Amino acid sequence: MDVVNVMIQGKPVVIFRKSSCCMSHSVESLIRGFGANLTIYELDRITNGQQIERALVQLGFRQSLPAVFIGQQLVGNERQVMSLHVQNQLVPLLIQAVFPK
């Protein structure tokens, strides 16, 4: 759990994903399309990837990757991100993450 908190600290948008996941790439493209600066961790390509996946579960993430954090808050996977986008709530979240009050 602490390892995830360290990795997301001070970063407006963080995506934990597997390199082969096409939905992860779609989420990345969507968020980048709004001009957001992303930090991406490909868990199948980093040494402690399995440890990070376990830490995500401890934080309550019980879905398939990607795991998306906006403003250090766990948003969820691609379904939650797309839902926020459809409800016109994604951009305000991204703005708040970049320019916190």
C-alpha positions as CSV (number, residue, x, y, z in Angstrom):
1,M,0.0,0.0,0.0
2,D,2.8,2.4,0.9
3,V,4.6,1.6,-2.3
4,V,1.6,2.8,-4.3
5,N,1.2,6.0,-2.3
6,V,4.9,6.8,-2.9
7,M,4.5,6.2,-6.6
8,I,1.4,8.5,-7.0
9,Q,2.6,11.2,-4.6
10,G,2.8,14.6,-6.4
11,K,1.6,13.3,-9.7
12,P,-1.7,14.5,-11.1
13,V,-2.5,11.4,-13.1
14,V,-1.1,7.9,-12.7
15,I,-2.0,4.7,-14.6
16,F,-0.9,1.3,-13.5
17,R,-1.3,-1.1,-16.4
18,K,0.0,-4.1,-18.3
19,S,1.9,-3.3,-21.5
20,S,-0.3,-5.5,-23.7
21,C,-3.7,-4.1,-22.5
22,C,-5.4,-2.3,-25.3
23,M,-8.0,-0.6,-22.9
24,S,-5.1,0.9,-21.0
25,H,-3.8,2.5,-24.2
26,S,-7.4,3.8,-24.9
27,V,-7.6,5.4,-21.4
28,E,-4.1,6.9,-21.9
29,S,-5.1,8.4,-25.2
30,L,-8.3,9.8,-23.8
31,I,-6.6,11.5,-20.9
32,R,-3.7,12.7,-23.0
33,G,-6.3,14.2,-25.4
34,F,-7.2,16.6,-22.6
35,G,-3.6,17.7,-22.2
36,A,-3.0,15.9,-18.9
37,N,0.5,14.9,-18.0
38,L,0.5,11.2,-17.2
39,T,2.8,8.9,-15.3
40,I,2.4,5.3,-16.4
41,Y,3.7,2.2,-14.7
42,E,3.7,-1.0,-16.7
43,L,3.5,-3.6,-14.0
44,D,4.6,-6.5,-16.3
45,R,7.8,-4.6,-17.1
46,I,9.0,-3.5,-13.7
47,T,10.7,-5.6,-11.0
48,N,8.1,-5.1,-8.2
49,G,5.0,-5.2,-10.5
50,Q,3.4,-8.1,-8.6
51,Q,4.0,-6.4,-5.3
52,I,2.3,-3.2,-6.6
53,E,-0.7,-5.3,-7.9
54,R,-1.1,-6.7,-4.4
55,A,-0.8,-3.2,-2.9
56,L,-3.6,-2.0,-5.3
57,V,-5.8,-4.8,-4.0
58,Q,-5.1,-3.7,-0.4
59,L,-6.3,-0.2,-1.4
60,G,-9.6,-1.7,-2.6
61,F,-8.9,-2.1,-6.3
62,R,-10.5,-5.4,-7.2
63,Q,-10.9,-5.0,-10.9
64,S,-8.8,-5.7,-13.9
65,L,-6.0,-3.2,-14.8
66,P,-5.6,-0.4,-15.7
67,A,-5.8,1.3,-12.2
68,V,-6.2,5.0,-12.7
69,F,-5.4,7.6,-10.0
70,I,-6.4,11.2,-10.5
71,G,-5.2,13.7,-7.9
72,Q,-3.9,10.8,-5.8
73,Q,-7.4,9.3,-5.6
74,L,-8.2,5.9,-7.0
75,V,-10.8,6.4,-9.8
76,G,-10.9,2.8,-11.0
77,N,-10.4,1.1,-14.3
78,E,-11.3,2.0,-17.8
79,R,-15.0,1.6,-17.1
80,Q,-15.0,4.2,-14.4
81,V,-12.9,6.6,-16.4
82,M,-15.2,6.3,-19.4
83,S,-18.2,6.8,-17.2
84,L,-16.7,9.9,-15.7
85,H,-16.1,11.2,-19.3
86,V,-19.7,10.5,-20.5
87,Q,-21.0,12.3,-17.4
88,N,-18.7,15.3,-18.1
89,Q,-16.9,14.8,-14.8
90,L,-13.5,13.7,-16.1
91,V,-12.2,17.1,-17.2
92,P,-13.1,18.8,-13.9
93,L,-11.3,16.0,-12.0
94,L,-8.2,16.5,-14.2
95,I,-8.3,20.2,-13.8
96,Q,-8.6,19.8,-10.0
97,A,-5.7,17.4,-10.0
98,V,-3.5,19.9,-11.8
99,F,-4.7,23.0,-9.9
100,P,-5.8,21.8,-6.5
101,K,-7.7,24.3,-4.3
